[in-house]
């Protein structure tokens, strides 16, 4: 059977609903009347009772009230609006009752559920004066309300002496909402007065007042204590819906001393007892558990309907046909909610209703019985025109005509009547089944159907094809991750058939549009599956399914994908020493390739990532799941992980172990790069490279420094309790400069001492230079620079080493302590960033490893005047062929500026060409330049005080004619910039 697409199914369902809606059928209620209470005080004088039914043809309606038919033509207070009943100017006596809607069309009649319609009203009290009530002080009294005729929910109140506020209930006074009576448990003198009962209808909002009841309190005789008397009584039996709440009233009259009442029920003096309680005797609303369904039955068939309802009290059942009680006959049998009709006749057609009812309500269920009598008809379900089957298969030909009563079936092949035999079988429903089909079974097959109303036939053809076979099935295979393979699937089939190939992986169809790893290749009678870049998840069962118009067959194969191992599990670190740790783990999945070995890796806070560590055994075989890690550093935090390896590759690492710390040990590594020398006079300086933290092997790490004069056998030792120190200075004024010593540095921690470094030779500190540099002289080379020269200080001995000089310079008007300093390593220095036209004092001193020597006598030098601030102006240029002729005005220096000694001309092609510099003492110059290029030129004045202000870049465009001229003038330009919203900004730019 063809599977329907979602949109096809939606259309089919819509068509089915449309056909069902348009099919002819009896009435079915879609809206029924319900119990209602209408307020009589409403301004709308119309009452609307709903009733609506569907049917084809549409039904017409009638109504009953209290069992009698309503004739709207004779009773003007009733009218019909479609199926709804409209009551005009209703009266609470004339129009209250039980209403029922009746719907009828050609197929039958149904009646609605009965609906009780009542009207809420409240009449006035009688205006007749009420008798005076006389009562003794301390006595109880009950004032009767005596409400007027009414219907609907009522609320009672009392008014005392015409007060606008209602009388409030308290410990002595109680108003019953069942009777309206006012109960006073113990009368006091202040209770004397007029009492008026107020009744309000909660549905109509109408309120009426009784005549006053005078109450006279006699004070001459006071009542003593007496037993309480409960005036408000419970009903004997109260039926309520399950789950609802009931309010019961209880009030005791009397003035007994508080607390002398029986334990249950408890009523105290003047105390109201009011409580909520579930009542055991309850009513469960009726509900259907099984309803009727329409029946289309063939004549002479048997019908059985059953309806079931639940409720409390238990419901009883009765049956209606076309709105009338069903008469039990020989063929019609009723037993509670079960109706049976034997040997159905056409006269049994109609609308049937099952009524479930008890004293608190009723339910109606409706269904239509249609009795069909017709000759066989193949119009809707003819024999399939053509059936294709493969040789050797089995075929089923259905014969399902519409017929009432049921038809007898016979089958013919051509002109041959078929009978049940070894291969052919006619089933009870008329279906023909033929097994082990051969070519001889091809031909036309006719189904003949008969009943006593007539006969009909339908013919179809049977076509026999050669069977399809899978000639190259997929074979179970294995592959490694990343490889590709092809699972073949090739068939031989009848040439007239077009096989369709589908592949399934682990029971699910492969969607080739969403699978980048799968592709079906081939065509025609081949549908091979290509699996590219195979991954571990592709292991499983693959099924090739081949479908043709006549048969479906399949072949399966298993694919095993071999990959690197999965991550080892449950890594534990057990026995830990200062250099070893024992590990154990369990194997992860081998991914179809046995694990050949394991590799252990570790990391510390000092390592870069994970590093492979040495183990015992050196190579951990795949069957062993424990190892001892060796050559670890003491007192270092480690994490470990294990990696499995098989023939395919290296697997994923295990989860890291918990961080552990190896045990402490004495240090094993001595300091390196031990050296010394330098320092101040009388000092011996020893330096080394600190031992890294991961090699300190324990807590409280420090250094042992030992030294001795060269040739001495006695070591001088000191302890440095710091892991970070890298320098030790021994001070003793008796140590001569540059004395020779032997030194070594060792290590220790809380466990013990470690090794010492190799012994090295070091010199004690030198003494500061004793002489100052000689022949110091200097000259100014510009307005901001002075160059200084001196003779180097000769060393006192072969071991003395002058490492540099310090030049001090300060303005003549300031003190030497304010001097700036420049340090150099040779015998000349350039002082820059100086003030122009200023006298400076200069002194020089030598420096060695012990410090600075004495300063030379200071000399004075003045910086030159500054260069002119005015740039070259009135620049003119003339470009002819490949020459540029430039001229400009001479720059005149002011009195406090250096005189101009010449000019520097810098020019280049455009902005990126090679720069050429030309100096001249004239105010004009001729430049040879390439033809057809743009040029940029700058002119600067030269003075002994330095370079003057530049003219700025002058852009000379490439020749547009044989001769080009230009002039650059210094012209003041005013530029105005307009800003919106009324803000004006005036900018003066001086363009050079």
Secondary structure, DSSP 8 states (H G I E B T S, - for coil): -----HHHHHHHHHHHHHHHHHS-EEEEEEE----EEEETT-S--EEEE--EEEEES--EEEEEETTEE--TTT-TTEEEETTEEEEES--TTTS-EEEEEEEEETTEEEE---EEEEEEEE-----S----EEEEET--EEE-----SEES-EEEEEEETT-SS-----SSEEE-TTT--EEESS--GGG-EEEEEEEEETTT--EEE---EEEEEEEEEE------EE-S---S---EETT--EEEEEEEE----TT-S-SSS---TT-EEEEEE--SSEEEEEEEEE----EEEETT--EEEE-EEEEES--EEEEEETTEE----SSEEEETTEEEE-S--GGG-EEEEEEEEETTEEEEEEEEEEEE-EEEE-SSS---SEEEEETT--EEE----EEES--EEEEEETTEEE---SSEEE-TTS-EEE-S--GGG-EEEEEEEEETTEEEEEEEEEEEE---EEEE----EEEETT--EEE--EEE--TT---EEEEEETTEE--TTT-SSEEEEEETTEEEEEE-S--GGG-EEEEEEEE-SS-EEEEEEEEEEE-S----EEEEEEEE-SS-EEEEEE----TTS-EEEEEEEEE-TTSSS-EE--EESSSEETT--EEEE-S--TT-EEEEEEEEEESS-EEEE------EE----------EEEEE---STTEEEEEEE---GGGS-SSS-EEEEEEEETT----EEEEE--SS--EEEEE-TTS-TT-EEEEEEEEE-SS-EEEE---EEEE-------S--EEEEEEE-SSS-EEEEEE----SSTT--EEEEEEEEEETTS-GGG-EEEEESSSEEEE-S--TT-EEEEEEEEEETTEE------EEEE---B--SS---SEEEEEETTEEEEE-------TTB--EEEEEEEEEETTTS--EEEEESSSEEEEE--TT--EEEEEEEEETTEE------EEE---SSSEEEEEE--EEEEEEEEETTTEEEEEEEEE-
